[in-house]
């Protein structure tokens, strides 16, 4: 039974991370479309695997600091809520998977 919960939480963790990736890119796309001047000032951030990219890292800081609220753009706020929900979901699911692994390691030894 625990193996099923572990597998389910691991799969849902992956889904939450994919949702977050898509939401971050949607946020950057919205900035590009509706607030192009700001997007260009931020050096055209976009999601990519290379985390050492300054534009991406600064873009994430911009999102996390909620500076976008000054723009009064309800679509950006909606996307931000999806990012936060996927954050909390991924953390919760990761902790559940970790607790299951630790519990099984303790009970099986």
N, C-alpha and C positions, 0 to 999 in steps of 0.2 A: 504494500500500500504506500509506504514512504517513497519507494522508487517511482511510483506514479506521480506523487506530489512533487518530487524533485524534478522529474522530466517536464512536468507541466509548468512549474515555476521557471525552469531554465528556458523553455520555449517562449513563454510569455515575456521573460526578460529580454530575449532577442527581439521580440515584436516591439516592446516598449522602446528599445534602443533605435530600431528602424523608424518608428514613428517620430522619435526625437530628431533623428537626422533629417527626415523629410520636413519636419516643422521648422527646423533651423534654416534649411534652404528656402522654404516658403517665406520665412521672415525676411531673409536677404533679398529674395525676388520682389517682395512687396516694397522694400526700401528702394530698390532699383526702379520699380515702376512708378511709385507714388511720391517718392522723395529722392529723386535722382541726384540732386546736388549733394545731399548728405551722404548718399551711397558712394559717390565719387570721392568725397572728402575722406571717407573711411577706407579708401583704396580698394573698392570693389570686393568686399568680403564675399566668400562663398564657401560652402562646406566642401572640405576635401580631407583625404586621409592624412596628408602631411600636416601634423599639428604644429609644426614649427613656423608655419606661415603667420606673419605678424598681422596681416589684414583679418584673417580668420579669428585669431586669438583676440584681437581688439574688438571685432564684431561680437564675439561671445561676451566680452566684458560689457559692451554696450547693452546687450540684451539683458544680462544678469543685473546690471545696475538700474534698469528700468528707465534709462534716459529717453527712451522712445515715447514715454507718456507725454512729453512736452509737445509732441507732434499731433496729439488728439486724433489719432487714427484708430478707430475701433477694430479694424481688421488686424493691425499689429497686436493689439491687446488680445484679441481672440487667439492669434497664433501663439503668443506668449503663454497663454493659459494652457495650450496643448503641450508646449515645451515643458512647463512646470509639472503638469500631470504625468507626462512620460518620465520625467526625472524621478518623481516620488514613486511611481509604479516600478521603475527599474530598481531603485534602491530597496524597496520593500520586497520585491521578488528575489533580488540577490541575497538579501538577508535570510529569507525563507529557505532558499537553496543551501546556504551556508549552515544554517541551524540544522537542517536535515542531515547534511554530511557529517557535522560534528556529532549529532545524536547517534547516527549509525556507527561512527568510528568508536564512540564510547561504549555502546551496547554490544558491539561485535567483538570487542577486544577482551 
